Amino acid sequence: MDAAARLASWSAEGGEGEAVRIDRLHRRVLGRAATSAEIARGRRYLAEVARETAAASDPAGRAWRSYAQVLIASNEFLYLD
């Protein structure tokens, strides 16, 4: 989870919006740009996780760490074609 936290923090550098951060994570973790569908799916995922963890401290940060973890755990990251 430390790697996911570092990636989430790195993606926030520069203060860009959600779409840019999602794309930055995809480029770093998967080596390619995020598609428009992946950006839309990522936004929905971030909103859902933030909503589910609203009672916890830093729900947005938790959502970004979780999203980075999802990318790290993806088949695309784990296996080469």
C-alpha positions in Angstrom: 0.0 0.0 0.0 3.0 2.3 0.4 3.5 2.3 -3.3 -0.1 3.3 -3.9 0.2 6.1 -1.4 3.3 7.4 -3.1 1.7 7.2 -6.5 -1.4 9.0 -5.3 0.7 11.7 -3.8 2.9 12.0 -6.9 -0.3 12.3 -9.1 -1.4 15.3 -7.1 1.8 17.3 -7.9 1.0 20.2 -10.1 -2.6 20.6 -8.8 -4.3 19.3 -12.0 -7.8 18.1 -12.1 -9.1 14.6 -11.8 -8.8 13.7 -15.5 -5.2 14.7 -15.6 -4.4 12.9 -12.4 -6.1 9.7 -13.7 -4.1 9.9 -16.9 -0.8 10.5 -15.0 -1.4 7.4 -13.0 -2.2 5.3 -16.1 0.9 6.6 -17.8 3.1 5.8 -14.8 1.6 2.4 -13.8 0.5 1.0 -17.2 2.8 2.9 -19.6 0.0 4.3 -21.7 -2.6 7.1 -21.6 -6.0 6.5 -20.1 -8.8 6.3 -22.5 -11.8 8.5 -22.1 -13.8 5.6 -20.8 -11.2 4.8 -18.2 -11.2 8.5 -17.1 -15.0 8.4 -16.7 -14.8 5.1 -14.9 -12.0 6.4 -12.7 -14.0 9.5 -11.8 -17.0 7.3 -10.8 -14.7 5.1 -8.7 -13.1 8.0 -6.9 -16.5 9.5 -6.1 -17.9 6.2 -4.8 -14.8 5.5 -2.6 -14.9 9.1 -1.2 -18.6 8.7 -0.5 -18.1 5.4 1.3 -15.2 6.7 3.4 -16.8 10.2 4.1 -16.8 9.5 7.8 -13.0 8.8 7.8 -10.3 11.3 7.7 -9.2 12.5 4.2 -11.8 10.6 2.1 -10.4 12.1 -1.1 -6.9 11.0 -0.3 -8.2 7.5 0.6 -10.0 7.4 -2.8 -6.8 8.3 -4.7 -4.7 5.7 -2.8 -7.4 3.1 -3.5 -7.4 4.0 -7.2 -3.6 3.7 -7.4 -3.8 0.3 -5.7 -6.5 -0.8 -8.2 -4.1 0.0 -11.1 -1.2 -1.7 -9.4 -3.3 -4.8 -8.9 -4.7 -4.8 -12.5 -3.9 -7.6 -14.9 -2.5 -5.1 -17.3 0.1 -4.1 -14.8 0.9 -7.7 -13.6 1.2 -9.4 -17.0 2.9 -8.6 -20.2 1.2 -9.4 -23.5 
